[in-house]
Amino acid sequence: MAQAKIHAKMNEAAHGKFRRTLSMADRSGRLLESLDQLEIRVETLRETATAMEQERECILEMIQSIQNSQEMRNICAGEREELDLTANRLMGRTLSVEISVGTTRSPQQDESLRKATSIIDEIVAKMLDDMGNSRTRLMALYAACVTEAPPVPIDQKFQAIVIGCALEDQKKIKQRLETLMRNIENAEKNIKIMDHQKIEDLCQQPEGSRFKTA
């Protein structure tokens, strides 16, 4: 009789433990599912913030491109001052939008990013003085960031630096180079249009008024 009671208690304890284990596993599964869903939302948040960060940089680049364009140089001082005030106001409002998406980097990746940024900044600083050479150099840097075979020479030194950057930084470097090349292309188009207009204006002038005699 006593032995039967002992077996009954052991069976009851075993069944109870089994039920608790299933309950814990069930709770753990639900929590894991919730965390998986949150991970998707976190990645979506980071992607959205990154897109906004890129849009902010693109707007700043475009404002600077307009301020430094040949068209701005060829208008009268009064109109240029008014346009500069508008551009500076837009620049200030854009800069007031602060977006930050942190990237985990090792010390080596930090150093690689610093070097890559410095190389690009150096080209940007000389862009107006030598637009053709700047475009060639930017294309060589961009070729170092793409996987497909580029139609231009690759800057091997820059490629080694970019490979040392974090993956998110590699994407940002590539996108910045794309933006800069678009800005140069637009600037060159504007210069060609303005030169063409000057030629047309000259051709439309009366023959005697084209040249001044002493």
C-alpha positions in Angstrom: 0.0 0.0 0.0 2.8 2.4 1.0 4.7 1.4 -2.1 1.7 2.2 -4.3 1.4 5.7 -2.7 5.1 6.3 -3.3 4.8 5.4 -7.0 1.7 7.6 -7.3 3.5 10.6 -5.8 6.5 10.1 -8.2 4.2 9.9 -11.2 2.4 13.0 -10.1 5.6 14.9 -9.6 6.9 13.7 -13.0 3.7 14.8 -14.7 3.8 18.2 -12.9 7.4 18.9 -13.9 6.7 17.9 -17.5 3.8 20.4 -17.6 5.9 23.2 -16.2 8.6 22.5 -18.8 6.1 22.8 -21.6 4.8 26.0 -20.1 8.2 27.5 -19.9 9.0 26.5 -23.5 5.8 28.0 -24.6 6.5 31.3 -22.9 10.0 31.3 -24.2 8.7 30.7 -27.8 6.3 33.6 -27.5 9.0 35.9 -26.2 11.4 34.8 -29.0 8.7 35.5 -31.6 8.1 39.0 -30.1 11.8 39.7 -30.2 12.0 38.5 -33.8 9.2 40.9 -34.8 10.9 43.7 -32.9 14.2 43.0 -34.7 12.3 43.5 -38.0 11.0 46.8 -36.8 14.5 47.9 -35.6 16.0 47.1 -39.0 13.2 49.0 -40.7 13.8 52.0 -38.3 17.5 52.0 -39.1 16.9 51.7 -42.9 14.4 54.6 -42.7 16.7 56.8 -40.6 19.6 56.0 -43.0 17.5 57.0 -46.0 16.6 60.3 -44.2 20.3 60.8 -43.4 21.2 60.3 -47.1 18.4 62.7 -48.2 19.8 65.3 -45.8 23.3 64.9 -47.2 21.9 65.1 -50.7 20.1 68.3 -50.0 23.2 69.9 -48.5 25.3 68.8 -51.5 22.7 70.3 -53.9 22.6 73.6 -52.0 26.4 73.8 -52.1 26.4 73.0 -55.8 24.0 75.8 -56.5 26.1 78.3 -54.4 29.3 77.3 -56.2 27.8 77.0 -59.7 29.0 79.0 -62.6 25.5 80.5 -63.0 25.8 82.1 -59.6 29.1 83.7 -60.6 27.6 85.2 -63.8 24.7 87.1 -62.2 24.9 90.6 -60.8 26.0 91.1 -57.2 22.6 92.2 -55.9 20.8 89.1 -57.2 23.6 86.8 -56.1 23.4 88.2 -52.6 19.6 87.5 -52.4 20.1 84.0 -53.7 22.9 83.4 -51.2 20.7 84.5 -48.4 18.0 82.0 -49.5 20.5 79.2 -49.9 22.0 79.9 -46.5 18.6 79.9 -44.9 17.8 76.5 -46.5 21.3 75.2 -45.4 20.6 76.3 -41.8 17.1 74.6 -41.8 18.6 71.4 -43.3 21.4 71.3 -40.7 18.8 71.8 -37.9 17.5 68.3 -38.8 19.8 65.9 -36.8 19.8 62.3 -37.8 22.2 59.8 -36.4 22.5 56.1 -37.2 25.3 54.6 -35.2 27.6 52.1 -36.7 29.7 49.7 -34.6 33.3 50.0 -35.7 36.6 48.6 -34.6 39.6 51.0 -34.3 40.8 49.8 -37.7 37.5 50.5 -39.3 37.4 54.0 -37.7 40.8 54.7 -39.2 39.8 53.4 -42.6 36.7 55.6 -42.6 38.7 58.6 -41.7 41.2 58.0 -44.5 38.4 57.4 -47.1 36.6 60.6 -46.0 39.8 62.6 -46.2 40.5 61.5 -49.7 37.0 62.5 -50.9 37.0 65.8 -49.1 40.3 66.7 -50.7 38.8 66.2 -54.2 35.7 68.2 -53.3 37.9 71.1 -52.1 39.5 71.3 -55.6 36.4 70.5 -57.6 35.7 74.1 -58.8 39.3 74.7 -59.8 39.6 71.6 -62.0 36.2 70.0 -62.6 37.5 67.6 -65.3 40.2 66.1 -63.2 37.9 65.9 -60.2 35.4 64.0 -62.2 38.1 61.5 -63.3 39.3 61.0 -59.8 35.8 60.5 -58.4 35.1 57.9 -61.1 38.3 56.0 -60.1 37.2 56.1 -56.5 33.7 54.9 -57.4 35.1 52.1 -59.5 36.8 50.9 -56.3 33.4 50.6 -54.6 31.5 48.5 -57.1 31.7 44.7 -57.7 31.1 44.7 -61.5 34.0 45.4 -63.8 34.1 49.2 -64.3 34.9 50.9 -67.6 37.5 53.2 -65.9 40.7 52.6 -64.0 40.3 51.6 -60.3 42.0 53.5 -57.5 43.6 50.4 -55.9 44.7 52.3 -52.8 41.3 53.7 -52.1 39.8 50.2 -52.7 42.0 48.8 -50.0 40.9 51.5 -47.6 37.2 51.0 -48.4 37.4 47.3 -47.8 38.7 48.0 -44.4 35.6 50.1 -43.5 32.4 48.7 -41.9 29.8 47.5 -44.4 27.4 50.4 -43.6 30.2 52.9 -44.2 31.1 51.3 -47.5 27.5 51.9 -48.7 27.6 55.5 -47.5 30.9 56.1 -49.2 29.5 54.7 -52.5 26.4 56.8 -52.2 28.3 60.0 -51.5 30.5 59.4 -54.6 27.4 58.9 -56.7 26.0 62.2 -55.5 29.2 64.1 -56.2 29.5 62.7 -59.7 25.9 63.8 -60.4 26.6 67.3 -59.1 29.6 67.6 -61.5 27.6 66.3 -64.4 24.9 68.9 -63.7 27.4 71.6 -63.3 29.1 70.7 -66.6 25.7 70.7 -68.4 25.0 74.2 -67.0 28.3 75.5 -68.2 27.7 74.1 -71.7 24.3 75.6 -71.9 25.6 79.0 -70.8 28.4 78.9 -73.3 26.0 78.0 -76.1 23.7 80.9 -75.1 26.7 83.2 -75.2 27.5 82.1 -78.7 23.9 82.5 -79.8 23.8 86.0 -78.3 27.0 86.9 -80.1 25.7 85.7 -83.4 22.5 87.7 -83.0 24.4 90.9 -82.5 24.7 93.3 -85.5 27.9 92.7 -87.4 29.3 96.2 -86.7 28.7 95.9 -83.0 30.6 92.7 -82.5 34.0 94.3 -82.5 35.2 97.6 -81.0 37.6 99.7 -82.9 40.1 102.1 -81.2 
